[in-house]
Amino acid sequence: MKGKKPDWKFILIFGAAFVVFLFAAVKLGLLLMEYGKGQQEYQKLEEYAVSSDTEGKSGEFSVDFDALRTINPDIVGWIRFEHMDISYPIVQGTDNEYYLSHNFYKEEMRCGSIFMEVQNAADFSDDNTFLYGHNMKDKSMFAKLNQYQEEQIYRENPEFLIYTPKGVLRYEIFSCYPAELGGDSFTCKFGSKEQYEQWQKAVTEQSLYDTGVVPDAAQKTVTLMTCTPAGDNYRFLVHGILTEDKRK
């Protein structure tokens, strides 16, 4: 008896499926390698930003800005959440594009950097300062900001700190929500204190829940922004009001 003829249609379909699978696997592997490299690069910077630990008690967190400037002179600060894994240097470039795809070492990398809006003053003196960071799939950079959609996360992490060469700024979060690009939420310059006060009230009303924090026009705001599952035209915003300024 003659053997069956090979089913070329099945072989072609199987072969095509295998090639697609192989391509996807290689792409995923390369992506995971890049994520891992991104984490390693930022972990290397932790030696310049340390918290002294004395007899099991958390000591003062400090940042060696002089050393970091030798690596990247674009550094303007360091953002840190005390009880959430967000702790990164902040840079400011000459545009809002470069640091979307370049890390602190100015290497081209998907994770990019945490960076300040180019229109803002580098000393956080504007009424509203924007800080941008990617929503990475490995939960690095600003990905964890999306967790603020849950009120419980806010209750556990109501503040963040920004370290500058002159001292520390403490911000209390007063509003968290996804917003469509192009709206008033993305304003960083105001013509008067009255306009700034109106903006504060407007973004407070947009919060997903009542934080109980009432901002004052005499206080500066820092707005943290990242992408969100709500859609490509949306960003997740976390607004913090300055409550303590320890700069010299």
C-alpha positions as CSV (number, residue, x, y, z in Angstrom):
1,M,0.0,0.0,0.0
2,K,1.2,3.4,-0.9
3,G,1.5,5.8,2.0
4,K,-0.8,8.8,2.3
5,K,0.1,11.9,0.5
6,P,1.3,14.7,2.8
7,D,-1.4,17.3,3.6
8,W,0.5,20.3,2.3
9,K,-2.3,22.7,3.3
10,F,-2.0,21.6,7.0
11,I,1.8,21.8,6.8
12,L,1.7,25.3,5.4
13,I,-0.8,26.5,8.0
14,F,1.1,24.8,10.8
15,G,4.4,26.3,9.6
16,A,3.0,29.8,9.3
17,A,1.5,29.5,12.8
18,F,4.9,28.3,14.2
19,V,6.7,31.2,12.5
20,V,4.2,33.7,14.0
21,F,4.6,32.1,17.4
22,L,8.4,32.1,17.1
23,F,8.4,35.8,16.1
24,A,6.1,36.7,19.0
25,A,8.2,34.7,21.5
26,V,11.4,36.5,20.3
27,K,9.7,39.9,20.4
28,L,8.5,39.2,24.0
29,G,11.9,38.0,25.0
30,L,13.6,41.1,23.7
31,L,11.0,43.2,25.4
32,L,11.5,41.5,28.8
33,M,15.3,41.9,28.3
34,E,14.8,45.6,27.7
35,Y,12.6,46.0,30.8
36,G,15.1,44.2,32.9
37,K,17.9,46.4,31.6
38,G,15.8,49.5,32.3
39,Q,15.3,48.4,35.9
40,Q,19.0,47.6,36.3
41,E,20.0,51.0,35.0
42,Y,17.8,52.8,37.5
43,Q,18.8,50.5,40.3
44,K,22.4,51.6,39.7
45,L,21.3,55.2,40.6
46,E,20.1,54.1,44.0
47,E,23.6,54.4,45.3
48,Y,23.3,58.2,44.8
49,A,19.9,58.3,46.7
50,V,20.0,56.5,49.9
51,S,18.1,56.3,53.2
52,S,20.4,55.8,56.2
53,D,19.2,53.1,58.6
54,T,20.1,53.4,62.2
55,E,19.2,50.6,64.7
56,G,16.4,49.4,62.4
57,K,14.8,52.8,62.1
58,S,14.5,54.6,58.8
59,G,16.9,57.4,58.6
60,E,17.0,60.5,56.4
61,F,16.7,60.0,52.7
62,S,19.3,61.9,50.8
63,V,20.3,62.5,47.2
64,D,23.8,63.2,46.0
65,F,23.0,65.8,43.3
66,D,26.6,66.6,42.6
67,A,27.4,63.1,41.6
68,L,24.2,62.7,39.6
69,R,25.0,65.9,37.6
70,T,28.2,64.3,36.4
71,I,26.1,61.6,34.8
72,N,23.3,63.9,33.5
73,P,23.3,67.6,34.1
74,D,19.6,67.7,33.2
75,I,18.7,66.5,36.6
76,V,16.3,68.9,38.5
77,G,15.1,66.7,41.4
78,W,14.2,63.2,42.7
79,I,10.6,62.0,43.3
80,R,9.9,59.5,46.0
81,F,6.8,57.9,47.5
82,E,7.5,56.7,51.1
83,H,5.3,53.6,51.0
84,M,5.1,52.9,47.2
85,D,7.8,51.7,44.9
86,I,8.2,55.0,43.0
87,S,11.7,56.6,43.5
88,Y,13.4,58.1,40.4
89,P,15.5,61.1,39.4
90,I,13.6,63.9,37.5
91,V,15.2,65.5,34.4
92,Q,14.2,68.4,32.2
93,G,15.2,68.4,28.6
94,T,14.9,71.0,25.8
95,D,11.7,69.5,24.6
96,N,9.0,67.0,25.7
97,E,10.1,64.2,23.3
98,Y,13.7,63.2,24.1
99,Y,13.1,61.7,27.5
100,L,10.1,59.7,26.3
101,S,12.7,57.3,24.8
102,H,15.9,58.0,26.7
103,N,16.8,57.0,30.3
104,F,18.8,59.0,32.8
105,Y,22.1,57.9,31.2
106,K,20.8,59.3,27.9
107,E,20.6,55.8,26.4
108,E,17.7,55.1,24.0
109,M,15.3,52.9,26.0
110,R,11.6,52.2,26.1
111,C,11.2,53.1,29.7
112,G,12.4,56.7,29.2
113,S,12.7,58.9,32.2
114,I,10.6,60.8,34.7
115,F,10.8,64.3,33.2
116,M,9.5,67.8,33.8
117,E,7.4,69.8,31.3
118,V,9.8,71.9,29.3
119,Q,7.6,75.0,29.9
120,N,8.0,74.7,33.7
121,A,10.6,76.4,35.9
122,A,13.2,73.8,37.0
123,D,13.0,75.0,40.6
124,F,9.3,74.0,41.0
125,S,8.3,77.6,41.4
126,D,5.4,77.6,38.9
127,D,1.8,77.3,40.2
128,N,1.5,74.0,38.5
129,T,4.5,71.8,37.5
130,F,3.9,68.7,35.3
131,L,6.0,65.5,35.7
132,Y,5.7,62.8,33.1
133,G,6.5,59.1,33.2
134,H,5.6,56.0,31.2
135,N,3.0,53.4,32.3
136,M,5.3,50.4,31.9
137,K,3.9,46.9,31.8
138,D,6.4,45.7,34.5
139,K,4.9,48.4,36.8
140,S,8.0,50.5,36.8
141,M,8.3,54.3,36.2
142,F,4.8,55.9,36.8
143,A,2.7,52.8,36.1
144,K,1.7,52.5,39.8
145,L,-0.1,55.9,39.6
146,N,-3.0,54.1,37.9
147,Q,-3.5,52.3,41.3
148,Y,-4.8,55.6,42.6
149,Q,-8.1,54.7,40.8
150,E,-8.7,52.9,44.1
151,E,-9.4,55.1,47.1
152,Q,-7.7,52.6,49.4
153,I,-4.4,53.1,47.6
154,Y,-4.7,56.9,48.2
155,R,-5.5,56.4,51.9
156,E,-2.3,54.3,52.2
157,N,-0.2,56.7,50.1
158,P,-1.6,60.3,50.4
159,E,1.7,62.1,49.9
160,F,4.9,62.2,47.8
161,L,8.2,63.9,48.2
162,I,10.4,65.8,45.8
163,Y,14.1,66.3,46.7
164,T,15.9,69.2,45.1
165,P,19.5,70.4,45.4
166,K,18.3,73.0,47.9
167,G,16.0,70.8,50.0
168,V,12.9,68.7,50.2
169,L,9.3,69.5,49.1
170,R,6.3,67.6,50.5
171,Y,3.1,67.3,48.5
172,E,-0.3,66.1,49.7
173,I,-2.4,64.5,47.0
174,F,-5.8,66.2,46.5
175,S,-7.2,64.8,43.2
176,C,-6.7,61.6,41.1
177,Y,-8.6,60.8,37.8
178,P,-8.2,60.0,34.1
179,A,-8.6,63.0,31.8
180,E,-8.9,63.4,28.0
181,L,-6.0,65.1,26.4
182,G,-6.5,68.8,25.5
183,G,-8.7,69.7,28.5
184,D,-8.1,72.3,31.1
185,S,-6.5,69.8,33.5
186,F,-3.3,70.0,31.4
187,T,-2.8,73.8,32.1
188,C,0.6,74.6,33.5
189,K,0.6,78.4,33.1
190,F,-2.0,80.8,34.5
191,G,-2.7,84.5,33.9
192,S,-3.6,85.3,37.5
193,K,-4.0,83.7,40.9
194,E,-7.8,83.8,40.4
195,Q,-7.4,81.6,37.3
196,Y,-5.1,79.3,39.2
197,E,-7.7,79.1,42.1
198,Q,-10.5,78.3,39.6
199,W,-8.3,75.6,38.0
200,Q,-7.6,74.0,41.5
201,K,-11.4,73.9,42.2
202,A,-12.1,72.4,38.7
203,V,-9.5,69.6,39.0
204,T,-10.6,68.8,42.6
205,E,-14.2,68.3,41.4
206,Q,-12.9,65.8,38.8
207,S,-11.3,63.5,41.4
208,L,-12.6,59.9,41.4
209,Y,-13.2,60.3,45.2
210,D,-13.1,63.0,47.8
211,T,-9.7,63.2,49.4
212,G,-10.8,65.8,51.9
213,V,-7.8,68.0,50.9
214,V,-8.8,71.5,49.9
215,P,-6.0,73.3,47.9
216,D,-5.2,76.9,48.4
217,A,-4.1,79.3,45.6
218,A,-1.1,80.3,47.8
219,Q,0.2,76.7,47.5
220,K,2.0,75.3,44.5
221,T,0.8,72.1,42.7
222,V,2.8,69.3,41.1
223,T,0.8,67.2,38.7
224,L,2.0,63.6,37.9
225,M,0.9,62.2,34.6
226,T,1.1,58.8,32.9
227,C,-0.8,56.8,30.3
228,T,-3.9,54.9,31.4
229,P,-6.0,51.9,30.2
230,A,-8.9,54.4,29.6
231,G,-7.5,54.9,26.1
232,D,-4.8,56.5,24.0
233,N,-6.3,59.9,24.3
234,Y,-6.4,59.8,28.1
235,R,-3.9,60.3,30.8
236,F,-4.1,59.5,34.5
237,L,-3.4,62.5,36.6
238,V,-2.4,62.8,40.3
239,H,-2.4,66.4,41.6
240,G,-0.4,67.2,44.8
241,I,-0.4,70.4,46.8
242,L,2.7,71.7,48.4
243,T,2.4,71.4,52.2
244,E,6.0,71.6,53.3
245,D,9.1,73.4,51.9
246,K,12.4,72.5,53.5
247,R,14.6,74.2,50.9
248,K,17.4,76.4,52.2
